[in-house]
Amino acid sequence: MIIEKAKLIRLVIFDVDGVLTDGRLYFSDIDQEYKSFHARDGLGMVMLQRTGVEIGIITAKKSTIVTNRMQKLGIKHIFQGQTNKLIAFEQLRNELQLDCQQIAYVGDDILDIPVMSKVGLAIAVANADRLVLKYSHWQTKASGGEGAAREVCELIMQSQATWDEQLSQYGI
């Protein structure tokens, strides 16, 4: 069932804090913010984009760190400061002219549930809030910020038979 859902995906939307990061918020004495991203997640996102699957980011917080990281990964669809994530979701869905069944969303907390309840493939990271698990079709083995995004990317590429082609670009 998950493989069938994943075959249809043309867009994967990721939350940031708790999904692409471990969810911890780090601040210095001068109120400078720090975030930690996993390198394997980034490579997985780059590989998935090369297969033609779009990636979007919808996050409640605003951060230049997120903007910079996503630009380095070639991600164009970045929505920050979105406490009502459905607005950005609908904007992105309309822009890309996609059916809800063609969209996956990866979340970890209550703010993610409204979008998760609309998409064809709702994914919770391993350490997601237990309420979020009730709305997910699938749960990663890895926690947020620890390879969960890579797991999602691999699931979709394997389901769509594009994984081997991506590995071949690295001589594998």
Sine and cosine of phi, psi and omega as CSV:
sin_phi,cos_phi,sin_psi,cos_psi,sin_omega,cos_omega
0.00,0.00,-0.70,0.71,0.00,-1.00
-0.91,0.41,-0.65,0.76,0.01,-1.00
-0.87,0.49,-0.68,0.73,0.01,-1.00
-0.89,0.45,-0.67,0.74,0.05,-1.00
-0.90,0.44,-0.69,0.72,-0.05,-1.00
-0.92,0.40,-0.49,0.87,0.02,-1.00
-0.88,0.48,-0.49,0.87,-0.08,-1.00
-1.00,0.09,-0.19,0.98,-0.18,-0.98
-0.94,0.33,0.78,-0.62,0.07,-1.00
-0.89,-0.46,-0.22,0.98,0.00,-1.00
-0.57,-0.82,0.76,-0.65,0.14,-0.99
-0.90,-0.43,0.80,-0.60,0.04,-1.00
-0.95,-0.31,0.77,-0.64,0.03,-1.00
-0.92,-0.39,0.67,-0.74,0.30,-0.96
-0.96,0.27,0.21,-0.98,-0.01,-1.00
-0.97,-0.25,-0.95,0.30,-0.09,-1.00
-0.92,0.39,0.89,-0.46,-0.03,-1.00
0.99,-0.11,-0.18,0.98,0.04,-1.00
-0.88,-0.48,-0.88,0.48,0.06,-1.00
-1.00,0.06,-0.25,0.97,0.12,-0.99
-0.83,-0.56,0.11,-0.99,0.00,-1.00
-0.99,0.17,0.03,1.00,0.05,-1.00
1.00,-0.03,-0.20,0.98,0.03,-1.00
-0.98,0.20,0.58,-0.81,0.04,-1.00
-0.94,-0.35,0.84,-0.54,-0.03,-1.00
-0.94,-0.34,0.77,-0.64,0.03,-1.00
-0.74,-0.67,0.62,-0.78,0.07,-1.00
-1.00,0.05,0.06,-1.00,0.05,-1.00
-0.88,0.47,-0.42,0.91,0.01,-1.00
-0.99,-0.16,0.39,0.92,0.07,-1.00
0.89,0.47,0.51,0.86,0.10,-0.99
-1.00,0.04,0.71,-0.70,-0.06,-1.00
-1.00,-0.09,0.57,-0.82,0.05,-1.00
-0.78,-0.63,0.60,-0.80,0.09,-1.00
-0.71,-0.70,0.49,-0.87,0.02,-1.00
-0.87,-0.50,0.83,-0.55,0.03,-1.00
-0.93,-0.37,0.52,-0.85,0.01,-1.00
-1.00,0.03,0.77,-0.64,-0.03,-1.00
-0.87,0.49,-0.60,0.80,-0.01,-1.00
-0.91,0.41,-0.56,0.83,0.08,-1.00
-0.87,0.49,-0.71,0.71,-0.01,-1.00
-0.87,0.50,-0.71,0.70,0.02,-1.00
-0.90,0.44,-0.66,0.75,0.04,-1.00
-0.86,0.51,-0.65,0.76,0.00,-1.00
-0.93,0.37,-0.63,0.78,0.06,-1.00
-0.90,0.44,-0.72,0.69,0.00,-1.00
-0.88,0.48,-0.70,0.71,-0.02,-1.00
-0.88,0.47,-0.66,0.75,0.04,-1.00
-0.88,0.47,-0.59,0.81,0.02,-1.00
-0.89,0.45,-0.37,0.93,0.02,-1.00
-0.99,0.12,-0.10,1.00,0.00,-1.00
0.98,-0.20,-0.06,1.00,0.06,-1.00
-0.99,0.13,0.78,-0.62,0.02,-1.00
-0.98,0.20,0.45,-0.90,0.09,-1.00
-0.82,-0.57,0.68,-0.73,0.07,-1.00
-0.80,-0.60,0.42,-0.91,0.05,-1.00
-0.84,-0.54,0.79,-0.61,0.13,-0.99
-0.76,-0.65,0.89,-0.45,-0.06,-1.00
-0.69,-0.72,0.51,-0.86,-0.03,-1.00
-0.97,0.25,-0.47,0.88,-0.04,-1.00
-1.00,-0.04,0.31,-0.95,0.13,-0.99
-0.92,-0.38,0.72,-0.69,-0.04,-1.00
-0.39,-0.92,0.76,-0.65,0.10,-1.00
-0.93,0.37,-0.41,0.91,0.06,-1.00
-0.87,0.49,-0.70,0.71,0.01,-1.00
-0.91,0.42,-0.71,0.70,0.02,-1.00
-0.83,0.56,-0.75,0.67,-0.03,-1.00
-0.90,0.44,-0.71,0.71,-0.02,-1.00
-0.90,0.44,-0.71,0.70,-0.03,-1.00
-0.92,0.39,-0.61,0.79,0.06,-1.00
-0.88,0.47,-0.65,0.76,0.03,-1.00
-0.90,0.45,-0.47,0.88,0.01,-1.00
-1.00,0.00,-0.02,1.00,0.01,-1.00
0.98,0.21,0.34,0.94,-0.01,-1.00
-1.00,0.06,0.83,-0.56,-0.09,-1.00
-0.99,-0.11,-0.47,0.88,-0.13,-0.99
-0.99,-0.12,1.00,-0.01,-0.08,-1.00
-0.85,-0.53,0.88,-0.47,0.02,-1.00
-0.87,-0.50,0.92,-0.38,0.00,-1.00
-0.91,-0.42,0.37,-0.93,-0.01,-1.00
0.95,0.31,0.52,0.86,-0.09,-1.00
-0.97,-0.25,1.00,0.08,0.05,-1.00
-0.95,0.30,-0.48,0.88,0.16,-0.99
-0.97,-0.25,1.00,-0.04,-0.12,-0.99
-0.94,0.34,-0.31,0.95,0.01,-1.00
-0.89,0.46,-0.55,0.84,0.00,-1.00
-0.89,0.45,-0.76,0.65,0.03,-1.00
-0.91,0.41,-0.63,0.77,0.04,-1.00
-0.84,0.54,-0.77,0.64,-0.02,-1.00
-0.91,0.42,-0.63,0.78,0.04,-1.00
-0.88,0.48,-0.72,0.69,-0.01,-1.00
-0.93,0.38,-0.67,0.74,0.02,-1.00
-0.87,0.50,-0.70,0.72,0.01,-1.00
-0.93,0.37,-0.67,0.75,0.01,-1.00
-0.86,0.51,-0.67,0.74,-0.04,-1.00
-1.00,-0.01,-0.05,1.00,0.01,-1.00
0.79,0.61,0.83,0.55,-0.03,-1.00
-0.91,-0.41,0.50,-0.86,0.18,-0.98
-0.98,0.22,0.48,-0.88,0.04,-1.00
-0.85,0.53,-0.54,0.84,-0.01,-1.00
-0.92,0.40,-0.28,0.96,0.00,-1.00
-1.00,-0.06,0.12,0.99,-0.08,-1.00
-0.87,-0.50,0.69,-0.72,0.15,-0.99
-0.93,-0.37,0.53,-0.85,0.05,-1.00
-0.74,-0.67,0.70,-0.71,0.00,-1.00
-0.90,-0.44,0.87,-0.49,-0.05,-1.00
-0.65,-0.76,0.07,-1.00,-0.02,-1.00
-0.62,-0.78,-0.22,0.98,-0.13,-0.99
-0.65,-0.76,0.09,-1.00,-0.13,-0.99
-0.83,0.57,-0.60,0.80,0.02,-1.00
-0.87,0.49,-0.34,0.94,-0.04,-1.00
-1.00,0.07,-0.32,0.95,-0.11,-0.99
-0.86,0.51,-0.69,0.72,0.00,-1.00
-0.83,0.55,-0.65,0.76,0.03,-1.00
-0.96,0.26,-0.66,0.75,0.01,-1.00
-0.84,0.54,-0.55,0.84,-0.03,-1.00
-0.97,0.24,-0.14,0.99,-0.02,-1.00
-0.98,-0.22,-0.45,0.89,-0.19,-0.98
-1.00,0.09,0.28,-0.96,0.02,-1.00
-0.95,0.30,-0.49,0.87,0.00,-1.00
-0.66,-0.75,0.98,-0.21,0.02,-1.00
-0.99,-0.12,0.82,-0.58,-0.09,-1.00
-0.84,-0.54,0.73,-0.68,0.09,-1.00
-0.94,-0.33,0.64,-0.77,0.11,-0.99
-0.96,0.27,0.31,-0.95,-0.11,-0.99
-0.82,0.57,-0.59,0.81,-0.05,-1.00
-0.98,-0.20,0.45,0.89,0.00,-1.00
-0.92,0.38,0.39,-0.92,0.11,-0.99
-0.83,0.55,0.63,-0.77,-0.09,-1.00
-0.88,0.47,-0.47,0.88,0.06,-1.00
-0.92,0.39,-0.59,0.81,0.02,-1.00
-0.89,0.45,-0.58,0.81,-0.01,-1.00
-0.86,0.50,-0.53,0.85,0.01,-1.00
-0.91,0.42,-0.40,0.92,-0.04,-1.00
-0.98,-0.20,0.04,1.00,-0.06,-1.00
-0.99,-0.15,0.52,-0.86,0.11,-0.99
-1.00,0.02,-0.42,0.91,-0.10,-1.00
-0.47,-0.88,0.48,-0.88,0.03,-1.00
-0.78,-0.62,0.71,-0.70,0.03,-1.00
-0.95,0.32,0.36,-0.93,0.12,-0.99
-0.99,0.15,-0.54,0.84,-0.02,-1.00
-1.00,0.07,0.51,-0.86,0.08,-1.00
-0.98,0.18,0.26,-0.96,0.07,-1.00
-0.85,0.53,0.69,-0.72,0.01,-1.00
0.98,0.19,0.02,1.00,-0.06,-1.00
-0.81,-0.59,0.50,0.87,0.05,-1.00
0.96,-0.28,0.08,1.00,0.00,-1.00
-0.89,0.46,-0.67,0.74,-0.01,-1.00
-0.90,0.43,-0.62,0.78,0.05,-1.00
-0.88,0.48,-0.67,0.75,0.03,-1.00
-0.86,0.51,-0.68,0.73,0.02,-1.00
-0.90,0.44,-0.73,0.68,-0.01,-1.00
-0.87,0.49,-0.69,0.73,0.01,-1.00
-0.91,0.42,-0.65,0.76,0.04,-1.00
-0.84,0.55,-0.72,0.69,-0.04,-1.00
-0.93,0.36,-0.70,0.71,0.01,-1.00
-0.90,0.44,-0.66,0.75,0.02,-1.00
-0.91,0.42,-0.64,0.77,0.01,-1.00
-0.91,0.41,-0.55,0.83,-0.04,-1.00
-0.99,-0.11,0.13,0.99,0.04,-1.00
0.85,0.52,0.62,0.79,0.06,-1.00
-0.91,-0.41,-0.06,1.00,-0.06,-1.00
-0.89,0.45,-0.75,0.66,-0.04,-1.00
-0.87,0.49,-0.63,0.78,0.03,-1.00
-0.89,0.45,-0.65,0.76,0.02,-1.00
-0.92,0.38,-0.65,0.76,0.03,-1.00
-0.90,0.43,-0.57,0.82,-0.03,-1.00
-0.90,0.44,-0.41,0.91,0.04,-1.00
-0.94,0.35,-0.21,0.98,0.04,-1.00
-0.93,-0.37,0.25,0.97,0.04,-1.00
0.97,0.25,0.36,0.93,-0.05,-1.00
-0.97,-0.25,0.00,0.00,0.00,0.00
